[in-house]
Structures are given as C-alpha cells and as structure tokens.
Amino acid sequence: MATQATKQLVIAKASHALSSPRKTNLVLKAIVGRPALLAIKQLSVIPKRAAEPILQLVKQAVGNAVSQFQASPDRLVIDSAFATKGRVLKRAHIGGRGKTKPYERTTSHLTLYLRVLSPLSATSKSVAKAPSVIARSESDAAISVTKTKEVVKKVAKSTKKSK
C-alpha cells in the first residue's frame, strides 16, 4: 500500500485485493463523499468481503493525512475512490468424469482520494447538508425549496471566494 500526498489531497493505493473490481466498486460507491470517520464506522458493519481491504485503506489514508498535513481526522472527506482490474489467478474445480472446470479469480487495485477540508468549507458543507423540513402543504414545499436554493447559492459563492 503506497500513499502520495499533494496539496490538501491524499492518495492511497492498495494492490491485489482479493475481490473483483465490480464487487469492490459497489462498496466504494457507498463511502464516496462521506467523512472518513463515518466511512470507517460504515465499513466495519458492511457484510461484504471487499469491505475489509477498503477499511484498511481508509485507515491508512487517514493516518497518512494526519501525519503529513497535521490535519484533524474530523476534517477528512473521501473525495473519490475506485477499483481497477488486477492480476487474474487461474484456478480449477474438479468436474465430473475426471474433467476440470477452470475459473478465474480476479483481484483488484484500489485507489482512494482523501480531501483535507479547510475549516471554512467544513462549516459551509454542514450548512448545505442540514436536514430539510417536511412540508405539510404545497406553499410550505415552495418555501422550503426556495430556502434550499438560497443556501446552495450561498455555499457556491463561499467556495468560489475561498478558491
């Protein structure tokens, strides 16, 4: 497992995870966009075989981000994650009448991008993800939609200013 660091972005990689890329990407899609600590809790409960190597990779990326950027683990968010095809192990089952039934065990290479949020963007993200109020009538629904649009515009403006 290797890790590279760029400005405010940590890249963690793992090779030859014993799960196919298709199955691994299902688990990776569930954690993209989540805070790293929440993803660790979520991965520890997911009953998929691919969750264990992904959990190790997230923990490794968090540790490297803390040591390299002195970042708080609370400010780390999984930016993107994907799995690509690794080496293929050729195996065989014994079939009837002395024949063999070949199959392939596909491994995967995991890549995870972890973003270090600045304190300003961490607060603006929490405002954007505030729970919405359930509308009881059509007028309430229209009011809540306009309020959420205003919040989204404010967040977009604040992120443009910070860049």
C-alpha positions as CSV (number, residue, x, y, z in Angstrom):
1,M,0.0,0.0,0.0
2,A,1.5,3.3,-1.1
3,T,0.4,6.8,-0.3
4,Q,1.2,10.0,-2.1
5,A,0.3,13.5,-0.9
6,T,-0.4,16.6,-2.9
7,K,-1.8,19.9,-1.6
8,Q,-4.8,19.1,0.5
9,L,-5.3,15.7,-1.2
10,V,-4.0,12.4,0.0
11,I,-3.9,9.5,-2.5
12,A,-3.8,5.9,-1.0
13,K,-3.4,2.8,-3.1
14,A,-3.6,-0.9,-2.5
15,S,-2.8,-3.7,-4.9
16,H,-4.1,-7.2,-5.4
17,A,-7.1,-7.1,-3.1
18,L,-8.8,-10.4,-3.2
19,S,-12.1,-9.3,-4.6
20,S,-13.3,-8.5,-8.1
21,P,-13.4,-4.8,-9.2
22,R,-17.1,-4.9,-9.9
23,K,-17.9,-6.1,-6.3
24,T,-15.4,-3.7,-4.8
25,N,-16.8,-0.7,-6.6
26,L,-20.2,-1.4,-5.1
27,V,-18.7,-0.9,-1.6
28,L,-16.6,2.1,-2.7
29,K,-19.6,3.9,-4.1
30,A,-21.2,3.7,-0.7
31,I,-18.5,5.7,1.0
32,V,-17.6,8.4,-1.5
33,G,-18.4,11.8,-0.3
34,R,-18.7,10.8,3.3
35,P,-16.4,11.9,6.2
36,A,-13.6,9.5,6.7
37,L,-14.5,8.6,10.3
38,L,-18.1,7.9,9.3
39,A,-16.9,5.7,6.4
40,I,-14.7,3.7,8.8
41,K,-17.8,3.0,11.0
42,Q,-19.9,2.2,8.0
43,L,-17.3,-0.2,6.5
44,S,-16.9,-2.1,9.8
45,V,-20.6,-3.0,9.6
46,I,-21.0,-3.8,5.8
47,P,-21.2,-7.6,5.4
48,K,-19.2,-7.7,2.1
49,R,-15.8,-9.4,1.7
50,A,-14.5,-6.3,-0.1
51,A,-15.2,-4.1,2.9
52,E,-12.1,-5.3,4.9
53,P,-9.3,-4.2,2.5
54,I,-11.2,-0.9,1.9
55,L,-11.4,-0.4,5.6
56,Q,-7.6,-0.9,5.9
57,L,-7.0,1.5,3.0
58,V,-9.2,4.3,4.6
59,K,-7.4,3.9,8.0
60,Q,-4.1,4.1,6.2
61,A,-5.1,7.2,4.3
62,V,-6.4,8.9,7.5
63,G,-3.2,8.1,9.3
64,N,-1.0,9.5,6.5
65,A,-3.1,12.6,6.2
66,V,-2.8,13.2,9.9
67,S,1.0,12.7,9.9
68,Q,1.7,14.6,6.7
69,F,-0.7,17.6,6.9
70,Q,-1.3,17.6,10.7
71,A,-5.0,17.5,9.8
72,S,-7.7,16.6,12.2
73,P,-9.5,13.3,11.3
74,D,-12.8,15.1,11.6
75,R,-11.9,17.3,8.6
76,L,-11.1,14.5,6.2
77,V,-13.6,13.5,3.4
78,I,-13.4,10.8,0.9
79,D,-13.2,12.7,-2.4
80,S,-13.2,9.7,-4.8
81,A,-12.5,6.0,-4.8
82,F,-12.4,3.3,-7.4
83,A,-11.1,-0.2,-8.1
84,T,-9.5,-1.4,-11.3
85,K,-8.7,-4.9,-12.5
86,G,-5.6,-6.5,-11.0
87,R,-3.9,-9.8,-11.8
88,V,-6.0,-12.9,-12.6
89,L,-5.4,-16.1,-10.8
90,K,-6.3,-19.2,-12.8
91,R,-7.9,-21.9,-10.7
92,A,-9.9,-25.1,-11.4
93,H,-12.7,-27.2,-9.8
94,I,-12.8,-30.9,-10.3
95,G,-15.7,-31.8,-12.5
96,G,-17.5,-35.0,-13.4
97,R,-15.8,-37.8,-15.4
98,G,-12.3,-36.7,-14.5
99,K,-12.6,-33.3,-16.1
100,T,-11.6,-29.9,-14.7
101,K,-13.7,-26.8,-14.7
102,P,-11.4,-23.8,-15.0
103,Y,-12.3,-20.4,-13.5
104,E,-10.5,-17.2,-12.8
105,R,-10.1,-15.2,-9.5
106,T,-9.8,-11.6,-10.4
107,T,-8.0,-9.3,-8.0
108,S,-8.4,-5.5,-7.9
109,H,-6.3,-2.4,-7.3
110,L,-7.8,0.1,-5.0
111,T,-7.3,3.9,-5.3
112,L,-8.7,6.3,-2.7
113,Y,-8.5,10.1,-2.7
114,L,-8.9,11.8,0.7
115,R,-9.5,15.5,0.8
116,V,-8.5,17.7,3.7
117,L,-11.2,20.3,4.2
118,S,-10.4,23.8,5.4
119,P,-12.4,25.0,8.5
120,L,-14.4,27.4,6.3
121,S,-15.5,24.8,3.8
122,A,-16.3,22.3,6.6
123,T,-18.8,24.6,8.1
124,S,-20.4,25.5,4.8
125,K,-20.8,21.9,3.9
126,S,-22.6,21.2,7.1
127,V,-25.0,24.1,6.4
128,A,-25.7,22.7,2.9
129,K,-26.5,19.2,4.3
130,A,-28.8,20.5,7.0
131,P,-31.9,18.3,7.4
132,S,-34.8,19.6,5.4
133,V,-38.2,20.3,7.0
134,I,-41.1,18.1,5.9
135,A,-43.7,20.2,4.1
136,R,-47.3,19.9,5.2
137,S,-48.8,21.8,2.2
138,E,-47.8,23.0,-1.2
139,S,-47.0,26.5,0.0
140,D,-44.7,25.1,2.7
141,A,-43.0,23.0,0.0
142,A,-42.4,26.0,-2.2
143,I,-40.9,27.9,0.7
144,S,-38.6,25.1,1.6
145,V,-37.4,24.7,-2.0
146,T,-36.6,28.4,-2.2
147,K,-34.7,28.3,1.1
148,T,-32.6,25.4,0.0
149,K,-31.8,27.1,-3.3
150,E,-30.7,30.2,-1.3
151,V,-28.4,28.0,0.9
152,V,-26.9,26.3,-2.2
153,K,-26.2,29.7,-3.8
154,K,-24.5,31.0,-0.6
155,V,-22.4,27.8,-0.3
156,A,-21.4,28.1,-4.0
157,K,-20.4,31.8,-3.5
158,S,-18.3,31.0,-0.4
159,T,-16.5,28.2,-2.2
160,K,-15.7,30.4,-5.2
161,K,-14.3,33.1,-2.9
162,S,-12.1,30.6,-1.0
163,K,-10.6,29.2,-4.2
